[in-house]
Amino acid sequence: MIGAILAGGYGKRLKPITDEIPKALVQIRENYTIMDRQIFDFANMGIRDIYVLSGYLGEKIEERYGEKHSGMHFHYLKEDKPLGTLFSLRNLISERSDEDILLRNGDTVTDLNFKRFINFAASSPYGIVMFVARMRSPFGIVDTLGDQITKFREKPYLDHYINAGIYYIKKAAFRYFFEDYVDKDVETTVFPRLANEKLAGAYNEDTMWLGIDSEKDLEQIRKDYSNRKDHSWGYSKTLFTSGERRLTEYFIKADERVDLNGGEGLILRIMDGTGILTIGEQKKYGPQEVFHCKGPFTIDPQSNTRMEMITI
């Protein structure tokens, strides 16, 4: 499997930041770009070849990463003028048709459990599998009963899903990219074609996902990353410190066994997720459970787990 990043857009809604750099190189914290995070994800999946499908200011990406970076090999397919995502994928497949492709839009940041996503996609009957995320209402919702207002909901998640810009494309589906189409983007050509053939699958997971398409999106992700550290198994985030006391949030992906240390002692509160906690003996855990830990312990999640640790 190879990795590929669609990074040819102009990023017009992030101007003036994107006047001098492509959107994929926008920093989400100091010296840590959107693409840095995506490369981190690819590395954790064991992918070693990354194809950057670039256009506008694509040379800036080449300058930053070169031919080798973080133990991976980079290949660049740059368009002199925008020709659409269909052309970009045709170009990539013509260059490398021997392996499946994990494709990402160059402006997304997510805590998706890629191992589960890949396992689902590879074992599915579909030619392409798309990660879909729940749509969030851009407005507050007012619930009514007749002419009476019963509840206000501030920008809730809706029972609809959106294309989250992450795709697993199998070799068996490559031929569909070379059929005759009127439009020039895969979202309006190949993907509907595969859906009509019942060859398009969806993968959903309740996890953080953000398409960075505006200053508001950028402000949100930078706030999230102001005190966050990414790990191969998830992330840790310092929420509060006062002297020796510290409150830390941990997110551990399903099937990622992690050894931690309670030191002199801490309180562990499970916010979401299920799994096995080993403190001398194995204990099952679930949402809203609280444990007292001292010394080393192990978290073995059966589902994505978010928890808070308070040092005492």
ZATORLUM-999047 format. One line per 4 residues: number of its first residue (from 1); for each residue x, y, z of N, C-alpha, C. Coordinates in steps of 0.02 Angstrom, whole numbers, plus 50000, padded with zeros to 5 digits. Example, Ala and Ser with C-alpha at 12.3 -4.5 7.8 and 13.67 -1.06 7.14 Angstrom:
! ZATORLUM-999047
1> 50660:49716:50390:50615:49775:50390:50660:49835:50390; 50642:49888:50354:50684:49947:50357:50645:50002:50394 .
This chain:
! ZATORLUM-999047
1> 50042:49940:50000:50000:50000:50000:50044:50062:50000; 50024:50112:49961:50059:50176:49960:50012:50229:49988; 50042:50284:50010:50004:50341:50035:50004:50396:49984; 49950:50435:49981:49946:50491:49934:49908:50548:49967 .
5> 49930:50609:49952:49900:50669:49981:49880:50716:49924; 49816:50735:49923:49793:50785:49875:49807:50854:49903; 49856:50888:49874:49879:50952:49902:49886:51006:49849; 49837:51008:49803:49842:51055:49747:49798:51116:49751 .
9> 49759:51122:49805:49711:51178:49810:49743:51244:49825; 49706:51297:49813:49731:51366:49823:49722:51388:49896; 49678:51358:49933:49666:51379:50002:49643:51451:50007; 49596:51470:49963:49576:51540:49959:49545:51566:50024 .
13> 49510:51523:50061:49477:51546:50122:49525:51553:50181; 49589:51535:50170:49639:51545:50222:49689:51600:50204; 49673:51639:50153:49714:51697:50138:49710:51747:50194; 49764:51785:50210:49828:51790:50173:49880:51736:50192 .
17> 49863:51691:50238:49912:51639:50258:49936:51600:50197; 49889:51583:50152:49906:51542:50094:49930:51582:50034; 49948:51644:50045:49978:51682:49990:50049:51658:49975; 50082:51631:50027:50152:51611:50019:50164:51537:50032 .
21> 50116:51501:50059:50123:51429:50070:50059:51394:50050; 50063:51331:50028:50001:51293:50015:49967:51274:50080; 49903:51259:50077:49864:51246:50138:49893:51188:50178; 49921:51138:50145:49948:51080:50181:50006:51099:50227 .
25> 50038:51157:50216:50094:51178:50257:50074:51230:50310; 50010:51242:50317:49987:51286:50371:50003:51252:50438; 50030:51291:50485:50049:51263:50549:49990:51258:50596; 49983:51199:50628:49932:51191:50679:49961:51201:50749 .
29> 50025:51200:50755:50062:51226:50812:50132:51244:50786; 50174:51273:50826:50238:51297:50802:50279:51241:50769; 50297:51254:50706:50337:51208:50667:50307:51138:50661; 50240:51135:50660:50204:51071:50651:50145:51085:50606 .
33> 50150:51061:50544:50100:51077:50493:50046:51024:50487; 49994:51040:50449:49942:50991:50434:49974:50928:50403; 50019:50939:50356:50051:50882:50323:50097:50843:50370; 50129:50878:50417:50170:50843:50466:50127:50792:50504 .
37> 50067:50813:50523:50022:50767:50559:50002:50709:50514; 49989:50722:50451:49969:50669:50405:50027:50620:50393; 50088:50646:50389:50147:50603:50381:50155:50560:50443; 50143:50588:50502:50145:50551:50565:50097:50492:50562 .
41> 50037:50504:50536:49987:50450:50530:50012:50395:50482; 50038:50416:50424:50063:50367:50376:50119:50325:50406; 50164:50356:50443:50220:50320:50473:50195:50268:50522; 50144:50285:50562:50116:50238:50610:50081:50179:50577 .
45> 50060:50189:50514:50029:50134:50476:50081:50089:50443; 50143:50109:50444:50195:50070:50412:50204:50087:50338; 50172:50141:50315:50179:50161:50245:50246:50197:50236; 50282:50180:50184:50349:50208:50173:50355:50248:50108 .
49> 50305:50244:50064:50306:50283:50003:50246:50330:50002; 50259:50395:49997:50206:50445:49996:50210:50485:49931; 50154:50489:49898:50148:50528:49836:50109:50592:49852; 50140:50649:49838:50108:50714:49849:50082:50739:49782 .
53> 50016:50746:49776:49984:50769:49714:49972:50843:49723; 50019:50883:49699:50019:50954:49715:50005:50997:49654; 50001:51061:49667:49990:51110:49614:50015:51177:49638; 49969:51219:49663:49985:51286:49688:50039:51283:49742 .
57> 50096:51316:49730:50152:51320:49777:50177:51251:49798; 50171:51202:49754:50193:51135:49770:50268:51130:49783; 50306:51177:49755:50379:51176:49766:50396:51188:49840; 50351:51222:49876:50363:51234:49947:50360:51168:49986 .
61> 50317:51123:49964:50312:51057:49996:50376:51018:49983; 50400:51020:49921:50462:50985:49903:50521:51011:49942; 50523:51077:49953:50577:51107:49991:50577:51083:50063; 50518:51074:50092:50513:51054:50162:50530:50981:50173 .
65> 50507:50937:50129:50514:50865:50142:50566:50830:50099; 50582:50858:50041:50633:50827:49998:50613:50758:49976; 50662:50716:49961:50649:50648:49937:50642:50599:49995; 50672:50615:50052:50666:50571:50111:50652:50614:50172 .
69> 50604:50590:50213:50587:50627:50274:50554:50579:50322; 50577:50580:50385:50549:50537:50437:50549:50463:50417; 50601:50442:50380:50607:50372:50361:50564:50352:50302; 50533:50401:50269:50489:50386:50212:50515:50418:50148 .
73> 50495:50388:50093:50515:50413:50027:50457:50455:49998; 50475:50514:49973:50425:50559:49946:50431:50564:49870; 50373:50563:49837:50369:50569:49764:50320:50625:49749; 50336:50668:49700:50295:50727:49687:50267:50726:49616 .
77> 50202:50733:49612:50169:50738:49547:50134:50806:49546; 50166:50855:49516:50143:50925:49519:50110:50946:49454; 50051:50978:49460:50016:51006:49402:50037:51079:49393; 50049:51098:49331:50065:51168:49317:50003:51213:49321 .
81> 49945:51183:49307:49882:51219:49315:49830:51168:49339; 49779:51191:49377:49729:51145:49405:49692:51106:49351; 49695:51039:49356:49661:50996:49307:49608:50952:49340; 49601:50957:49406:49551:50918:49441:49579:50856:49473 .
85> 49543:50830:49523:49567:50772:49560:49566:50708:49518; 49522:50705:49468:49521:50646:49425:49587:50640:49387; 49612:50695:49360:49676:50694:49325:49732:50675:49374; 49730:50703:49434:49782:50687:49484:49786:50613:49498 .
89> 49727:50581:49506:49726:50510:49521:49746:50468:49460; 49726:50489:49401:49749:50454:49341:49825:50457:49336; 49852:50515:49350:49924:50525:49348:49959:50479:49398; 49932:50474:49458:49961:50431:49510:49957:50358:49491 .
93> 49898:50336:49468:49889:50265:49451:49934:50246:49392; 49943:50291:49344:49988:50277:49288:50060:50270:49312; 50077:50307:49365:50144:50305:49393:50154:50244:49437; 50100:50224:49473:50107:50170:49523:50042:50129:49526 .
97> 50039:50077:49486:49977:50038:49481:49983:49970:49515; 50037:49959:49553:50050:49893:49581:50026:49884:49653; 50002:49938:49685:49981:49933:49754:49917:49973:49767; 49880:49952:49819:49823:49991:49841:49846:50060:49864 .
101> 49799:50107:49867:49814:50176:49884:49774:50197:49945; 49808:50227:49994:49773:50263:50047:49780:50337:50031; 49724:50367:50014:49723:50436:49989:49693:50483:50040; 49723:50542:50048:49697:50592:50096:49693:50660:50063 .
105> 49641:50698:50080:49640:50768:50064:49693:50803:50107; 49726:50853:50079:49783:50884:50114:49765:50933:50168; 49701:50939:50186:49682:50989:50236:49644:50959:50295; 49652:50894:50307:49614:50861:50361:49660:50838:50417 .
109> 49635:50844:50478:49669:50818:50538:49619:50775:50575; 49640:50715:50595:49594:50668:50626:49629:50621:50673; 49592:50595:50722:49617:50542:50765:49589:50474:50744; 49570:50468:50682:49543:50405:50656:49589:50347:50672 .
113> 49559:50290:50690:49597:50229:50702:49612:50198:50633; 49668:50217:50604:49684:50197:50536:49693:50121:50529; 49717:50088:50581:49727:50016:50577:49660:49982:50566; 49609:50003:50604:49543:49974:50596:49513:49993:50528 .
117> 49524:50055:50507:49499:50077:50442:49528:50035:50386; 49593:50024:50387:49627:49986:50335:49604:49913:50337; 49599:49883:50396:49577:49814:50401:49507:49805:50374; 49463:49853:50390:49394:49850:50365:49394:49855:50289 .
121> 49431:49904:50262:49431:49916:50190:49461:49857:50152; 49518:49832:50176:49553:49778:50140:49512:49714:50138; 49473:49701:50190:49434:49639:50192:49363:49648:50165; 49346:49708:50143:49278:49722:50118:49273:49702:50044 .
125> 49211:49697:50018:49202:49681:49947:49205:49743:49902; 49219:49801:49932:49216:49865:49895:49281:49882:49860; 49275:49918:49805:49333:49941:49768:49363:50003:49800; 49320:50042:49834:49343:50100:49871:49303:50105:49935 .
129> 49338:50123:49989:49305:50134:50053:49321:50205:50075; 49270:50242:50094:49276:50312:50114:49262:50320:50188; 49304:50357:50223:49289:50375:50292:49237:50430:50291; 49182:50419:50326:49129:50469:50329:49121:50493:50401 .
133> 49109:50558:50410:49102:50587:50476:49032:50616:50483; 49007:50615:50544:48941:50644:50557:48942:50719:50543; 48890:50742:50510:48885:50813:50494:48864:50853:50554; 48897:50909:50566:48878:50954:50621:48838:51012:50592 .
137> 48782:51027:50623:48741:51083:50599:48780:51148:50605; 48780:51190:50553:48814:51255:50558:48774:51305:50601; 48714:51286:50620:48671:51330:50659:48646:51294:50721; 48624:51332:50770:48589:51304:50827:48521:51277:50806 .
141> 48498:51224:50838:48435:51193:50820:48382:51208:50874; 48322:51226:50852:48267:51238:50898:48216:51181:50890; 48205:51144:50943:48154:51091:50943:48087:51120:50966; 48034:51100:50932:47968:51126:50948:47917:51070:50955 .
145> 47865:51085:50991:47806:51042:50995:47746:51087:50981; 47721:51083:50920:47671:51132:50898:47703:51200:50895; 47675:51248:50930:47705:51315:50930:47746:51329:50993; 47760:51276:51031:47799:51284:51093:47871:51262:51081 .
149> 47919:51303:51102:47990:51284:51099:48005:51239:51159; 48032:51180:51145:48047:51132:51199:48121:51127:51216; 48164:51143:51168:48235:51134:51181:48277:51174:51130; 48335:51198:51152:48385:51228:51108:48446:51182:51106 .
153> 48470:51168:51046:48530:51127:51039:48581:51167:50998; 48640:51180:51028:48690:51222:50996:48733:51182:50947; 48720:51191:50883:48758:51159:50829:48770:51084:50842; 48717:51045:50849:48724:50974:50863:48746:50934:50802 .
157> 48770:50874:50814:48784:50828:50759:48717:50801:50733; 48712:50795:50667:48650:50774:50635:48655:50701:50614; 48599:50672:50595:48598:50603:50572:48613:50599:50497; 48665:50634:50478:48689:50634:50408:48765:50628:50410 .
161> 48793:50601:50357:48865:50592:50354:48895:50629:50294; 48956:50653:50303:48991:50689:50250:49054:50651:50230; 49076:50664:50170:49140:50638:50146:49196:50671:50185; 49235:50631:50223:49288:50658:50266:49356:50660:50232 .
165> 49359:50645:50167:49420:50655:50130:49475:50605:50143; 49458:50544:50163:49507:50490:50173:49480:50428:50138; 49520:50398:50093:49496:50345:50050:49546:50287:50046; 49520:50227:50046:49560:50168:50030:49538:50145:49960 .
169> 49584:50147:49912:49568:50130:49843:49606:50066:49823; 49569:50015:49804:49599:49952:49786:49620:49951:49712; 49669:49910:49697:49693:49904:49628:49637:49885:49581; 49590:49844:49605:49535:49820:49563:49491:49877:49538 .
173> 49493:49934:49573:49451:49991:49554:49487:50040:49509; 49551:50030:49496:49590:50079:49458:49560:50092:49388; 49534:50041:49357:49509:50048:49288:49452:50099:49283; 49415:50108:49337:49359:50155:49336:49383:50227:49330 .
177> 49444:50240:49347:49471:50308:49343:49487:50328:49271; 49487:50281:49226:49506:50296:49157:49447:50292:49109; 49386:50288:49136:49328:50291:49093:49315:50363:49072; 49270:50373:49024:49255:50440:48999:49205:50474:49045 .
181> 49224:50533:49069:49180:50573:49112:49177:50645:49087; 49123:50679:49104:49116:50749:49085:49152:50793:49136; 49142:50780:49201:49173:50820:49253:49246:50799:49264; 49280:50838:49305:49352:50827:49314:49372:50808:49385 .
185> 49323:50798:49429:49338:50780:49498:49311:50710:49515; 49348:50673:49555:49328:50604:49571:49263:50602:49609; 49249:50655:49647:49187:50656:49688:49124:50656:49645; 49129:50680:49583:49070:50683:49539:49075:50635:49480 .
189> 49128:50594:49479:49137:50549:49423:49147:50476:49446; 49206:50460:49470:49222:50392:49489:49182:50368:49549; 49177:50409:49600:49143:50387:49661:49069:50371:49648; 49030:50414:49614:48961:50394:49598:48958:50333:49553 .
193> 49006:50326:49508:49008:50267:49463:49016:50203:49505; 49062:50204:49553:49073:50146:49595:49012:50133:49640; 48980:50186:49663:48920:50178:49704:48865:50144:49665; 48857:50163:49601:48807:50131:49558:48821:50057:49548 .
197> 48884:50038:49550:48904:49968:49542:48905:49931:49610; 48885:49966:49663:48886:49937:49731:48957:49919:49752; 49005:49960:49731:49075:49948:49746:49105:50002:49790; 49063:50045:49819:49086:50098:49863:49062:50085:49934 .
201> 49108:50083:49982:49090:50070:50051:49105:50129:50095; 49073:50131:50154:49082:50185:50202:49107:50157:50268; 49153:50193:50299:49178:50176:50366:49166:50235:50411; 49135:50223:50468:49121:50277:50515:49151:50261:50583 .
205> 49174:50312:50616:49203:50305:50682:49192:50370:50720; 49172:50365:50782:49160:50424:50823:49227:50450:50850; 49258:50495:50813:49324:50519:50831:49333:50590:50806; 49386:50623:50828:49399:50691:50806:49416:50693:50732 .
209> 49382:50737:50696:49399:50749:50626:49385:50822:50611; 49431:50854:50576:49421:50924:50559:49451:50938:50491; 49410:50964:50445:49434:50990:50382:49450:51064:50391; 49514:51082:50383:49535:51150:50398:49525:51193:50336 .
213> 49467:51226:50334:49447:51261:50274:49435:51336:50285; 49444:51358:50347:49431:51428:50363:49473:51450:50422; 49474:51514:50436:49511:51539:50494:49482:51511:50559; 49417:51502:50561:49385:51474:50620:49408:51402:50632 .
217> 49412:51362:50579:49437:51293:50585:49509:51293:50610; 49549:51338:50582:49620:51342:50602:49627:51362:50675; 49586:51410:50696:49587:51432:50766:49569:51373:50812; 49520:51333:50791:49498:51276:50832:49553:51224:50839 .
221> 49586:51206:50783:49637:51153:50786:49699:51178:50824; 49716:51242:50816:49773:51269:50852:49760:51271:50927; 49699:51285:50947:49681:51284:51018:49688:51213:51045; 49666:51164:51006:49670:51095:51027:49742:51072:51034 .
225> 49786:51097:50990:49856:51076:50990:49901:51118:51035; 49873:51167:51069:49915:51210:51111:49947:51172:51169; 49915:51119:51191:49941:51080:51248:49937:51005:51236; 49942:50986:51173:49932:50917:51153:49996:50887:51124 .
229> 50007:50822:51137:50063:50785:51108:50036:50723:51074; 50053:50712:51011:50031:50653:50974:50076:50594:50989; 50046:50535:50993:50082:50472:51002:50057:50423:50950; 50094:50370:50939:50072:50319:50891:50006:50288:50912 .
233> 49992:50288:50977:49930:50257:51002:49873:50306:51013; 49886:50371:51004:49834:50421:51015:49864:50488:51033; 49844:50517:51089:49873:50580:51111:49867:50588:51186; 49908:50634:51212:49901:50657:51282:49895:50732:51281 .
237> 49857:50759:51327:49845:50831:51328:49842:50855:51401; 49885:50902:51418:49886:50931:51485:49829:50981:51491; 49783:50969:51538:49726:51013:51547:49736:51063:51603; 49776:51043:51654:49784:51086:51713:49845:51065:51752 .
241> 49885:51113:51776:49940:51099:51821:49940:51150:51878; 49957:51126:51937:49963:51170:51996:50009:51135:52045; 50072:51159:52047:50121:51126:52090:50132:51055:52066; 50123:51006:52112:50132:50936:52096:50070:50904:52065 .
245> 50014:50940:52068:49951:50912:52042:49946:50926:51967; 49920:50877:51930:49915:50884:51858:49853:50845:51833; 49817:50875:51788:49760:50842:51756:49777:50833:51682; 49778:50770:51660:49798:50754:51591:49744:50712:51557 .
249> 49728:50730:51496:49681:50690:51456:49721:50643:51411; 49699:50581:51408:49730:50532:51363:49677:50505:51315; 49696:50497:51253:49654:50463:51203:49695:50405:51176; 49669:50344:51185:49705:50284:51163:49660:50246:51115 .
253> 49686:50233:51056:49647:50200:51004:49636:50126:51021; 49580:50100:50997:49564:50029:51007:49621:49985:50983; 49634:49932:51019:49684:49881:51002:49756:49905:51011; 49766:49963:51044:49833:49989:51057:49848:49981:51132 .
257> 49886:49932:51150:49903:49919:51220:49957:49969:51242; 49944:50004:51297:49989:50057:51319:50007:50048:51392; 50072:50052:51407:50096:50049:51476:50106:50121:51502; 50078:50136:51560:50084:50202:51591:50108:50194:51663 .
261> 50122:50250:51695:50148:50247:51764:50108:50295:51808; 50081:50268:51861:50043:50309:51908:50087:50345:51959; 50152:50332:51958:50197:50365:52005:50177:50349:52077; 50175:50402:52118:50155:50394:52187:50080:50382:52195 .
265> 50044:50397:52141:49972:50385:52143:49933:50433:52101; 49878:50410:52072:49835:50453:52033:49764:50424:52033; 49718:50466:52012:49649:50445:52001:49637:50443:51926; 49613:50387:51902:49600:50377:51831:49524:50375:51820 .
269> 49499:50421:51779:49428:50423:51765:49416:50409:51690; 49378:50358:51675:49362:50340:51606:49305:50384:51582; 49316:50420:51528:49265:50463:51499:49225:50426:51446; 49259:50392:51401:49227:50353:51347:49270:50292:51334 .
273> 49237:50237:51312:49273:50178:51291:49269:50121:51340; 49290:50062:51315:49291:50002:51356:49357:49965:51344; 49375:49922:51392:49437:49884:51385:49457:49852:51450; 49522:49836:51454:49550:49803:51513:49603:49848:51544 .
277> 49598:49859:51609:49648:49896:51648:49684:49846:51692; 49750:49846:51688:49790:49800:51728:49828:49839:51781; 49808:49831:51844:49844:49860:51902:49857:49802:51949; 49908:49763:51934:49919:49702:51973:49873:49647:51948 .
281> 49809:49661:51943:49761:49614:51916:49721:49648:51861; 49689:49609:51818:49651:49636:51763:49581:49656:51786; 49560:49716:51763:49493:49740:51779:49462:49769:51715; 49399:49751:51703:49364:49781:51647:49345:49852:51664 .
285> 49348:49897:51614:49327:49966:51626:49275:49988:51575; 49238:50039:51593:49188:50068:51549:49178:50141:51566; 49136:50177:51529:49127:50249:51539:49106:50266:51610; 49136:50321:51635:49120:50350:51701:49146:50309:51760 .
289> 49186:50258:51748:49217:50221:51803:49280:50257:51827; 49295:50250:51892:49352:50284:51923:49396:50231:51957; 49462:50238:51947:49509:50191:51977:49565:50230:52011; 49592:50202:52065:49651:50229:52099:49711:50187:52078 .
293> 49761:50220:52050:49819:50185:52024:49883:50209:52060; 49928:50163:52073:49993:50180:52102:50045:50136:52069; 50098:50168:52042:50148:50130:52006:50126:50117:51934; 50158:50070:51899:50142:50058:51829:50076:50022:51819 .
297> 50043:50037:51764:49981:50002:51746:49975:50000:51671; 49929:49959:51645:49922:49948:51574:49849:49960:51553; 49841:49995:51498:49775:50005:51467:49772:49965:51403; 49722:49922:51396:49714:49880:51337:49643:49893:51309 .
301> 49634:49944:51267:49567:49964:51245:49535:49916:51195; 49472:49901:51206:49433:49864:51157:49398:49912:51109; 49388:49973:51131:49362:50026:51088:49401:50090:51104; 49398:50139:51059:49434:50201:51071:49417:50228:51141 .
305> 49469:50244:51179:49460:50262:51249:49488:50332:51263; 49445:50372:51295:49466:50438:51318:49460:50439:51395; 49514:50461:51428:49514:50459:51501:49552:50519:51528; 49540:50535:51591:49575:50589:51627:49614:50559:51685 .
309> 49676:50583:51693:49719:50560:51747:49735:50620:51792; 49722:50613:51856:49734:50666:51904:49787:50641:51953; 49845:50674:51955:49897:50655:52003:49876:50677:52072; 49890:50635:52122:49871:50650:52191:49931:50644:52238 .
